[in-house]
Amino acid sequence: MPHPALGTTLSRPDGDISLAKPNYSFEKRQREIAKKKQQEEKDARKREAREDAKPAPTDPGKATPGGR
């Protein structure tokens, strides 16, 4: 059957209508990128939590009360 705009047929000569093949490598790469981004965000949250839990550094020039 001819396509009205292109004047070509959409089916193969044997009568089978073919669809575009999925690009699995592109989809896989997109999943890998999303997974890597999610892992980086998780690592950043963990880093931030560790830094927040860390006690504030003391100034070595100041004397501590009760210390020498």
C-alpha positions as CSV (number, residue, x, y, z in Angstrom):
1,M,0.0,0.0,0.0
2,P,1.6,3.3,-1.0
3,H,2.2,6.0,1.6
4,P,0.3,9.1,0.6
5,A,3.1,11.6,1.4
6,L,6.1,9.6,0.1
7,G,4.5,7.5,-2.6
8,T,6.3,4.4,-1.4
9,T,5.1,1.2,0.2
10,L,5.3,0.6,3.9
11,S,5.3,-3.2,3.5
12,R,8.0,-5.5,2.2
13,P,7.6,-7.3,-1.1
14,D,6.6,-10.5,0.6
15,G,3.7,-8.6,2.2
16,D,5.1,-8.5,5.8
17,I,4.9,-5.0,7.4
18,S,8.2,-4.3,9.2
19,L,8.7,-2.0,12.1
20,A,11.8,-0.3,13.1
21,K,14.2,-2.5,15.2
22,P,14.8,-1.4,18.7
23,N,18.3,-0.1,19.4
24,Y,19.1,-2.2,22.4
25,S,22.7,-0.9,22.8
26,F,21.3,2.7,23.1
27,E,18.8,1.6,25.7
28,K,21.4,-0.3,27.7
29,R,23.7,2.7,27.6
30,Q,20.9,5.0,28.9
31,R,20.2,2.5,31.7
32,E,23.9,2.4,32.6
33,I,24.1,6.2,32.7
34,A,21.0,6.5,34.9
35,K,22.4,3.8,37.3
36,K,25.7,5.6,37.5
37,K,24.1,8.9,38.2
38,Q,21.9,7.4,40.9
39,Q,25.0,5.8,42.5
40,E,26.9,9.1,42.5
41,E,23.9,10.8,44.1
42,K,23.8,8.1,46.8
43,D,27.6,8.4,47.4
44,A,27.3,12.2,47.7
45,R,24.5,11.9,50.3
46,K,26.7,9.4,52.3
47,R,29.7,11.8,52.1
48,E,27.6,14.7,53.3
49,A,26.2,12.6,56.2
50,R,29.7,11.6,57.2
51,E,30.9,15.2,57.1
52,D,27.9,16.3,59.2
53,A,28.6,13.6,61.8
54,K,32.3,14.5,62.0
55,P,33.1,16.7,65.1
56,A,34.2,20.2,64.3
57,P,38.0,20.5,64.2
58,T,39.6,22.3,67.2
59,D,42.1,25.0,66.7
60,P,45.5,23.7,68.0
61,G,46.5,27.2,69.1
62,K,43.7,27.5,71.7
63,A,44.0,25.9,75.1
64,T,41.3,23.5,76.0
65,P,39.6,23.9,79.4
66,G,41.1,21.4,81.8
67,G,43.8,20.5,79.4
68,R,47.6,21.2,79.4
